[in-house]
Amino acid sequence: MVLLDQLPDASHGASMPVLGSSCSDHLRGLAARLLACSTRGVGDQVGDEHAVQRADAVAGTRAHLAPNRVATFEMLGVDLVMGRREGYRFWDLDGRPFLDLHLNGGTFNLGHRNPQVIAALTEALATVDIGNHHFASAARSELASRLVAVSPAGALASVVFTPSGSEAIDAAIRSARRATGRRRIVAFAGAFHGRSGLSSLAGDPANAAAFGSDQPDAFTTVAFDDLDALEASLASGDVAAVLAEVLPATSGFLIPSDDFYPAVRELCDRHGTMLVADEVQTGMGRTGSVWALDRWGVVPDALVTGKGLSGGIYPIAAVLLGDRMGAWLQEDGWGYVSTFGGSELGCVVGCTALDLSTSAEALAGARALAARYATGLAELAAHHPYLAEVRQQGLVMGLRFAERGGALRMCKALYDRGLWAMFAGFDTSVLQWKPGLLADDAFVDESLAILGDALVAVEAERAS
């Protein structure tokens, strides 16, 4: 992901955090600074409580969870700890509001704490729990039926539920290998498919190697949008599946050539290879159609969905399988089992999230919002050369800036102005710009105004 030496602040005298320093010393020093004040009114007491909560959260994360992540954001000048959240806004623990243009990769497609999603979960909690994964379930079968109905051309008739998109990728890889009798998986360089088991080996071999789990003979990568490279890789006849993150998110939402995916489908058919579409970030209506791949009329052999399927409330993901890849379900009822995959509570939430995200009204609204963003971003690019490129398919957008690390500068400038958008981890010149499916025109205009103000500030900083 992002390297600390890419952070622009490092060239302006910022010191590198010492990752091995004592967490307790850090906490005492931070708490002392945050708690120092001259008065002790009610407002100050509340502020002090929030400061302690923030310090505890940061120190606990540094000590037990992700010290490098804390250090990276500290170098960027971001000390965000989320508090209250609602719709497409959230507040930090001090009550400072933010527009959310990250949405945790589309998890909050329907907004934070969507009332209809919460109501569905609350009602279900009165009678059911996660259920027993061995038995038939009304909630599981209902969500499976609805997913099959909206699958590309309605052609993916089997469903395997998992707790996360990463594990759904694992299940897709296993299914492709079983269907073809082959082992090798080809993914696109710079794609991100998760960090659990088999998914961590695809697209990002450096991460797999760091944990001693790389398998270069079984997992290979080719350049995105390079049909010649893909054909050369498939020609050996030993590839079980091409694993395609349809619009590679962590590389900044690369947009392929118009003929790319139809040609990928043809190459897979020619070489007896399965095509697996990873739509964890791009599906569930975000492009103005149910799936990003719908734009090309391509039907994959399997499709993975997650994030938005959870409604941001209950973790659930799924892999939808065509006849060949799903044939093993007829033969082996326990070929894949998961205690929490397809939780009945998660399936109730998933039905609501799927209905809200794929309704004709929601899809039309997404297309209208996308058009409004396209106009506004084109105007900003015309006046700000620092905004070098706008990549867009519906509400899936990547904003490329005119220097390596440019998205890091913009991330900080936007954060300072009350908007959170995340840089692309594999290309820090690109900012992921991910508005929600149900946002309104006022939100679009407000976010564009903040973006314009941030562009002015960063261009002025670079010129000084």
PLY file of the C-alpha trace (Angstrom):
ply
format ascii 1.0
element vertex 464
property float x
property float y
property float z
element edge 463
property int vertex1
property int vertex2
end_header
0.00 0.00 0.00
1.16 3.60 0.59
4.78 4.10 1.54
5.71 6.67 4.16
8.39 8.20 1.91
5.66 9.14 -0.59
4.00 11.51 1.85
4.56 15.10 0.71
4.90 16.46 4.26
8.12 14.46 4.65
9.88 16.92 2.34
8.90 19.88 4.50
10.63 18.99 7.73
8.16 16.48 9.20
9.91 13.84 11.23
9.42 10.14 10.69
7.38 8.55 13.52
9.27 6.06 15.62
7.12 2.94 15.35
8.89 1.22 18.23
8.41 4.02 20.76
6.57 3.28 23.98
2.80 3.42 23.57
2.38 4.37 27.22
4.83 7.28 26.91
3.04 8.44 23.77
-0.34 8.22 25.47
0.81 10.18 28.52
2.30 12.93 26.34
-0.68 13.10 24.01
-3.19 13.07 26.84
-1.28 15.83 28.62
-1.37 18.04 25.54
-5.02 17.35 24.82
-6.16 17.83 28.41
-4.29 21.08 29.04
-6.81 23.89 29.29
-7.35 26.86 31.56
-11.04 26.51 32.38
-13.26 23.64 33.42
-16.77 24.43 32.18
-19.24 21.78 31.03
-18.17 22.20 27.42
-14.53 21.79 28.38
-15.31 18.63 30.35
-17.05 17.13 27.34
-14.12 18.14 25.17
-11.72 16.57 27.64
-13.69 13.32 27.58
-13.53 13.25 23.80
-9.80 13.96 23.89
-9.22 11.02 26.21
-11.39 8.79 24.01
-9.39 9.85 20.96
-6.07 9.26 22.73
-7.21 5.84 23.97
-8.37 4.82 20.47
-5.14 5.92 18.80
-2.94 4.36 21.48
-4.85 1.08 21.41
-4.61 0.91 17.63
-0.90 1.66 17.79
-0.29 -0.92 20.51
-2.46 -3.81 19.36
-3.82 -3.37 15.83
-2.08 -1.36 13.12
0.90 0.76 14.26
2.12 1.38 10.72
-1.31 2.58 9.66
-1.41 5.03 12.57
2.08 6.29 11.67
1.14 6.75 8.02
-1.90 8.86 8.81
0.07 10.84 11.39
2.60 11.73 8.69
-0.29 12.84 6.52
-1.63 14.99 9.35
-4.83 12.97 9.79
-5.86 11.97 13.32
-9.44 11.02 12.57
-11.44 8.92 15.02
-15.03 8.57 13.86
-17.89 9.39 16.19
-21.52 9.88 15.19
-22.49 9.08 11.61
-25.61 9.50 9.53
-26.35 9.49 5.80
-23.31 10.55 3.81
-21.78 12.47 6.70
-19.95 11.56 9.86
-18.52 13.46 12.79
-15.25 12.96 14.61
-15.21 12.61 18.39
-14.91 16.38 18.74
-18.11 16.89 16.75
-16.42 18.11 13.56
-18.52 17.15 10.51
-17.19 15.46 7.36
-18.68 14.63 4.00
-17.92 10.99 3.25
-16.54 10.47 -0.27
-14.82 7.23 0.65
-17.70 5.13 1.99
-15.23 2.41 2.99
-15.04 1.17 -0.59
-18.79 1.42 -1.18
-19.81 -0.31 2.05
-21.93 2.75 2.86
-23.44 2.89 -0.61
-26.82 3.58 1.00
-25.40 5.94 3.61
-24.32 5.44 7.18
-26.98 3.81 9.34
-29.60 3.74 6.61
-32.98 3.74 8.45
-34.55 1.05 6.24
-31.58 -1.27 6.69
-31.57 -0.75 10.44
-35.31 -1.37 10.59
-34.92 -4.66 8.71
-32.20 -5.83 11.09
-34.11 -4.71 14.19
-37.24 -6.56 13.10
-35.26 -9.73 12.35
-33.55 -9.64 15.75
-36.95 -10.14 17.39
-37.17 -13.71 16.04
-33.89 -14.97 14.50
-30.13 -15.01 14.97
-27.30 -16.07 12.65
-28.92 -19.46 12.14
-27.31 -22.84 11.50
-25.32 -23.08 8.27
-26.09 -26.81 7.89
-29.82 -26.39 7.34
-32.07 -24.80 4.76
-32.99 -21.21 5.62
-35.79 -18.95 4.41
-33.59 -15.86 4.69
-30.66 -17.43 2.81
-32.80 -18.82 0.02
-34.60 -15.48 -0.39
-31.41 -13.48 -0.78
-29.93 -16.12 -3.08
-33.00 -15.98 -5.32
-32.84 -12.19 -5.51
-29.12 -12.22 -6.36
-29.67 -14.79 -9.12
-32.47 -12.64 -10.54
-30.17 -9.59 -10.92
-27.09 -11.54 -12.02
-25.82 -10.75 -15.54
-28.44 -12.09 -17.97
-29.83 -14.04 -14.99
-27.24 -16.68 -15.87
-25.53 -17.27 -12.52
-27.87 -19.69 -10.77
-25.87 -20.77 -7.70
-24.77 -18.71 -4.71
-22.17 -19.25 -1.98
-22.33 -16.82 0.96
-19.24 -15.73 2.88
-18.54 -13.20 5.65
-16.41 -10.95 3.38
-15.57 -10.25 -0.24
-12.05 -11.58 0.22
-13.39 -14.97 1.30
-15.85 -14.92 -1.60
-12.85 -14.56 -3.93
-11.31 -17.59 -2.21
-14.48 -19.58 -2.93
-14.52 -18.41 -6.55
-10.92 -19.54 -7.09
-11.63 -22.94 -5.56
-14.73 -23.33 -7.73
-12.83 -22.46 -10.90
-10.10 -24.96 -10.09
-12.61 -27.70 -9.39
-14.56 -26.97 -12.59
-11.52 -26.97 -14.87
-9.07 -29.32 -13.17
-6.46 -26.58 -13.54
-4.62 -24.58 -10.88
-3.23 -21.40 -12.39
-5.03 -18.09 -11.78
-4.34 -14.99 -13.85
-5.16 -11.58 -12.36
-4.43 -8.04 -13.45
-1.41 -6.28 -12.00
-2.48 -3.64 -9.51
-5.81 -5.29 -8.74
-6.89 -5.82 -5.14
-8.91 -8.91 -4.29
-8.50 -9.06 -0.51
-6.00 -10.27 2.02
-7.45 -13.48 3.46
-6.32 -16.76 1.84
-6.14 -17.41 -1.89
-7.37 -13.88 -2.58
-4.16 -12.43 -1.17
-2.11 -14.26 -3.82
-3.91 -12.63 -6.74
-2.99 -9.24 -8.16
-0.56 -8.22 -5.41
2.24 -10.83 -5.27
4.45 -8.58 -3.13
1.99 -8.85 -0.25
1.83 -12.62 -0.59
5.63 -12.83 -0.63
5.85 -10.71 2.53
3.96 -13.45 4.37
5.79 -16.33 2.71
2.65 -17.48 0.90
3.42 -16.51 -2.69
2.92 -19.16 -5.35
4.35 -17.73 -8.58
3.64 -20.89 -10.54
-0.03 -20.87 -9.57
-0.78 -17.13 -9.52
0.42 -14.80 -12.25
-0.41 -11.25 -13.26
-0.67 -9.43 -16.56
-1.05 -5.73 -17.25
-4.59 -4.37 -17.13
-6.13 -3.61 -20.54
-3.40 -5.56 -22.36
-5.06 -8.24 -24.48
-1.82 -9.45 -26.03
-0.33 -10.15 -22.61
-3.49 -11.92 -21.49
-3.64 -14.09 -24.60
0.01 -15.08 -24.18
-0.68 -16.09 -20.57
-3.74 -18.17 -21.50
-2.06 -19.91 -24.43
-0.41 -22.49 -22.16
-3.84 -24.05 -21.55
-3.37 -24.41 -17.78
-5.30 -21.37 -16.51
-8.35 -22.11 -14.38
-9.62 -18.54 -14.23
-9.01 -14.97 -15.17
-9.80 -12.98 -12.04
-10.88 -9.48 -13.05
-11.43 -6.58 -10.69
-13.62 -4.85 -13.24
-12.38 -1.33 -12.44
-9.25 -1.75 -10.30
-9.97 0.39 -7.25
-6.65 0.43 -5.43
-4.94 1.45 -8.68
-7.30 4.42 -8.95
-10.26 2.98 -10.87
-8.56 2.34 -14.17
-11.00 2.46 -17.10
-10.39 -0.17 -19.81
-10.72 0.19 -23.56
-14.24 -0.27 -24.89
-13.42 -3.63 -26.47
-11.42 -5.03 -23.54
-13.94 -7.09 -21.60
-15.75 -8.54 -24.63
-12.31 -9.66 -25.87
-11.42 -11.08 -22.44
-14.65 -13.12 -22.55
-13.76 -14.43 -26.02
-10.21 -15.35 -24.96
-11.48 -17.22 -21.91
-13.96 -19.15 -24.05
-11.27 -20.01 -26.59
-8.89 -21.37 -23.97
-11.40 -23.11 -21.69
-10.79 -20.62 -18.86
-13.35 -19.32 -16.39
-13.96 -15.55 -16.11
-14.50 -14.33 -12.54
-15.71 -10.74 -12.09
-14.77 -9.04 -8.82
-17.54 -6.46 -8.31
-17.05 -5.99 -4.57
-16.49 -2.24 -5.01
-18.13 -1.56 -8.37
-21.39 -3.50 -8.13
-24.72 -2.87 -6.40
-25.69 0.04 -8.65
-22.62 2.21 -8.26
-22.06 2.61 -12.00
-25.71 3.32 -12.81
-26.32 -0.32 -13.70
-26.49 -3.22 -11.27
-22.98 -4.42 -12.19
-20.13 -2.49 -13.81
-19.66 -5.34 -16.29
-23.20 -4.73 -17.60
-21.82 -1.82 -19.61
-20.14 -4.31 -21.96
-22.91 -6.91 -22.00
-20.44 -9.53 -20.77
-21.65 -12.50 -18.73
-18.92 -13.93 -16.45
-18.73 -17.49 -15.13
-18.77 -16.13 -11.59
-19.33 -12.77 -9.95
-18.30 -11.67 -6.46
-20.21 -9.04 -4.51
-19.84 -7.67 -0.99
-19.40 -4.36 0.83
-22.63 -2.67 -0.31
-24.56 -5.92 0.13
-24.06 -5.42 3.87
-25.89 -2.10 3.91
-22.98 -0.97 6.07
-24.68 -2.75 8.96
-24.05 -6.51 8.86
-21.09 -8.19 7.12
-22.04 -10.42 4.21
-20.68 -11.21 0.77
-21.40 -13.72 -1.96
-20.04 -15.39 -5.06
-22.59 -16.06 -7.80
-21.70 -19.11 -9.90
-22.69 -20.21 -13.39
-23.62 -23.80 -14.16
-20.11 -25.12 -14.71
-18.50 -23.41 -11.73
-21.44 -24.24 -9.45
-21.71 -27.91 -10.42
-19.79 -29.03 -7.32
-22.69 -27.89 -5.13
-24.72 -30.77 -6.61
-22.03 -33.24 -5.53
-20.59 -31.91 -2.27
-22.85 -30.13 0.19
-19.95 -29.44 2.52
-17.30 -28.43 -0.03
-17.40 -24.96 1.51
-18.83 -24.20 4.94
-18.78 -21.03 7.02
-20.41 -20.49 10.39
-21.02 -16.82 9.65
-21.27 -16.93 5.85
-24.93 -16.38 4.99
-25.95 -15.50 8.52
-29.73 -15.22 8.56
-29.47 -11.71 9.99
-27.02 -10.79 7.26
-29.33 -12.19 4.60
-32.25 -10.10 5.88
-30.05 -7.02 5.71
-28.74 -8.10 2.30
-32.25 -8.37 0.84
-33.03 -4.81 1.91
-29.71 -3.45 0.68
-30.05 -5.24 -2.65
-33.58 -3.97 -3.19
-32.65 -0.38 -2.36
-29.49 -0.42 -4.47
-30.88 -2.03 -7.60
-34.31 -0.41 -7.86
-35.03 1.47 -11.09
-35.30 4.68 -9.08
-31.91 4.21 -7.43
-30.16 3.37 -10.71
-31.69 6.37 -12.49
-30.68 8.57 -9.57
-27.12 7.27 -9.72
-26.91 8.10 -13.42
-28.23 11.62 -12.79
-25.74 12.21 -9.97
-22.93 10.89 -12.16
-23.84 13.33 -14.91
-23.84 16.23 -12.46
-20.42 15.19 -11.16
-19.09 14.80 -14.71
-20.05 18.38 -15.54
-18.65 19.80 -12.32
-15.39 17.87 -12.49
-14.85 18.90 -16.11
-15.22 22.55 -15.08
-12.75 22.11 -12.25
-10.24 20.36 -14.53
-10.53 23.19 -17.04
-9.52 25.74 -14.38
-7.07 23.64 -12.36
-4.26 21.91 -14.26
-3.31 20.06 -11.07
-6.41 17.90 -11.71
-4.85 16.02 -14.60
-7.45 13.33 -15.30
-10.96 12.33 -14.30
-11.75 8.62 -14.55
-15.43 7.88 -14.26
-17.98 5.15 -14.75
-21.13 6.28 -12.99
-20.38 7.06 -9.35
-17.08 5.16 -9.49
-14.46 7.88 -9.95
-10.72 8.35 -9.72
-9.16 11.82 -9.77
-5.55 11.80 -10.95
-3.34 14.74 -9.99
-0.24 16.07 -11.68
2.40 14.52 -9.41
3.24 11.33 -7.60
1.74 11.65 -4.14
-0.70 14.29 -5.38
-3.66 12.42 -3.92
-1.96 12.51 -0.52
-1.76 16.32 -0.69
-5.39 16.51 -1.77
-6.50 14.01 0.87
-5.05 16.28 3.58
-6.41 19.48 2.02
-9.89 17.98 1.79
-9.65 16.62 5.34
-8.82 20.10 6.60
-11.99 21.34 4.87
-14.33 18.69 6.24
-14.35 16.07 3.48
-12.88 12.56 3.62
-11.71 10.90 0.40
-9.04 8.20 0.24
-5.95 8.03 -1.93
-5.47 4.94 -4.09
-3.00 2.69 -2.28
-1.24 1.43 -5.43
-1.07 4.83 -7.15
-0.89 7.83 -4.84
-1.38 10.28 -7.71
-5.05 9.20 -7.74
-7.79 10.04 -5.24
-10.76 7.69 -5.03
-13.94 9.78 -5.30
-16.91 7.66 -4.25
-20.19 9.46 -3.57
-23.20 7.56 -2.31
-25.95 6.07 -4.42
-28.73 8.06 -2.71
-26.99 11.44 -2.40
-28.73 14.56 -3.69
-27.75 17.51 -5.88
-26.92 19.67 -2.85
-24.39 17.08 -1.68
-22.80 16.98 -5.15
-22.48 20.75 -5.26
-21.11 20.99 -1.73
-18.49 18.32 -2.35
-17.41 19.94 -5.64
-17.10 23.33 -3.93
-14.84 21.82 -1.25
-12.80 20.04 -3.92
-12.35 23.32 -5.80
-11.23 25.11 -2.64
-8.73 22.33 -1.89
-7.35 22.54 -5.44
-6.77 26.28 -5.04
-4.93 25.70 -1.78
-2.70 22.90 -3.08
-1.83 24.76 -6.28
-0.90 27.82 -4.22
1.24 25.69 -1.91
3.11 24.15 -4.86
3.70 27.59 -6.39
5.16 29.08 -3.20
0 1
1 2
2 3
3 4
4 5
5 6
6 7
7 8
8 9
9 10
10 11
11 12
12 13
13 14
14 15
15 16
16 17
17 18
18 19
19 20
20 21
21 22
22 23
23 24
24 25
25 26
26 27
27 28
28 29
29 30
30 31
31 32
32 33
33 34
34 35
35 36
36 37
37 38
38 39
39 40
40 41
41 42
42 43
43 44
44 45
45 46
46 47
47 48
48 49
49 50
50 51
51 52
52 53
53 54
54 55
55 56
56 57
57 58
58 59
59 60
60 61
61 62
62 63
63 64
64 65
65 66
66 67
67 68
68 69
69 70
70 71
71 72
72 73
73 74
74 75
75 76
76 77
77 78
78 79
79 80
80 81
81 82
82 83
83 84
84 85
85 86
86 87
87 88
88 89
89 90
90 91
91 92
92 93
93 94
94 95
95 96
96 97
97 98
98 99
99 100
100 101
101 102
102 103
103 104
104 105
105 106
106 107
107 108
108 109
109 110
110 111
111 112
112 113
113 114
114 115
115 116
116 117
117 118
118 119
119 120
120 121
121 122
122 123
123 124
124 125
125 126
126 127
127 128
128 129
129 130
130 131
131 132
132 133
133 134
134 135
135 136
136 137
137 138
138 139
139 140
140 141
141 142
142 143
143 144
144 145
145 146
146 147
147 148
148 149
149 150
150 151
151 152
152 153
153 154
154 155
155 156
156 157
157 158
158 159
159 160
160 161
161 162
162 163
163 164
164 165
165 166
166 167
167 168
168 169
169 170
170 171
171 172
172 173
173 174
174 175
175 176
176 177
177 178
178 179
179 180
180 181
181 182
182 183
183 184
184 185
185 186
186 187
187 188
188 189
189 190
190 191
191 192
192 193
193 194
194 195
195 196
196 197
197 198
198 199
199 200
200 201
201 202
202 203
203 204
204 205
205 206
206 207
207 208
208 209
209 210
210 211
211 212
212 213
213 214
214 215
215 216
216 217
217 218
218 219
219 220
220 221
221 222
222 223
223 224
224 225
225 226
226 227
227 228
228 229
229 230
230 231
231 232
232 233
233 234
234 235
235 236
236 237
237 238
238 239
239 240
240 241
241 242
242 243
243 244
244 245
245 246
246 247
247 248
248 249
249 250
250 251
251 252
252 253
253 254
254 255
255 256
256 257
257 258
258 259
259 260
260 261
261 262
262 263
263 264
264 265
265 266
266 267
267 268
268 269
269 270
270 271
271 272
272 273
273 274
274 275
275 276
276 277
277 278
278 279
279 280
280 281
281 282
282 283
283 284
284 285
285 286
286 287
287 288
288 289
289 290
290 291
291 292
292 293
293 294
294 295
295 296
296 297
297 298
298 299
299 300
300 301
301 302
302 303
303 304
304 305
305 306
306 307
307 308
308 309
309 310
310 311
311 312
312 313
313 314
314 315
315 316
316 317
317 318
318 319
319 320
320 321
321 322
322 323
323 324
324 325
325 326
326 327
327 328
328 329
329 330
330 331
331 332
332 333
333 334
334 335
335 336
336 337
337 338
338 339
339 340
340 341
341 342
342 343
343 344
344 345
345 346
346 347
347 348
348 349
349 350
350 351
351 352
352 353
353 354
354 355
355 356
356 357
357 358
358 359
359 360
360 361
361 362
362 363
363 364
364 365
365 366
366 367
367 368
368 369
369 370
370 371
371 372
372 373
373 374
374 375
375 376
376 377
377 378
378 379
379 380
380 381
381 382
382 383
383 384
384 385
385 386
386 387
387 388
388 389
389 390
390 391
391 392
392 393
393 394
394 395
395 396
396 397
397 398
398 399
399 400
400 401
401 402
402 403
403 404
404 405
405 406
406 407
407 408
408 409
409 410
410 411
411 412
412 413
413 414
414 415
415 416
416 417
417 418
418 419
419 420
420 421
421 422
422 423
423 424
424 425
425 426
426 427
427 428
428 429
429 430
430 431
431 432
432 433
433 434
434 435
435 436
436 437
437 438
438 439
439 440
440 441
441 442
442 443
443 444
444 445
445 446
446 447
447 448
448 449
449 450
450 451
451 452
452 453
453 454
454 455
455 456
456 457
457 458
458 459
459 460
460 461
461 462
462 463
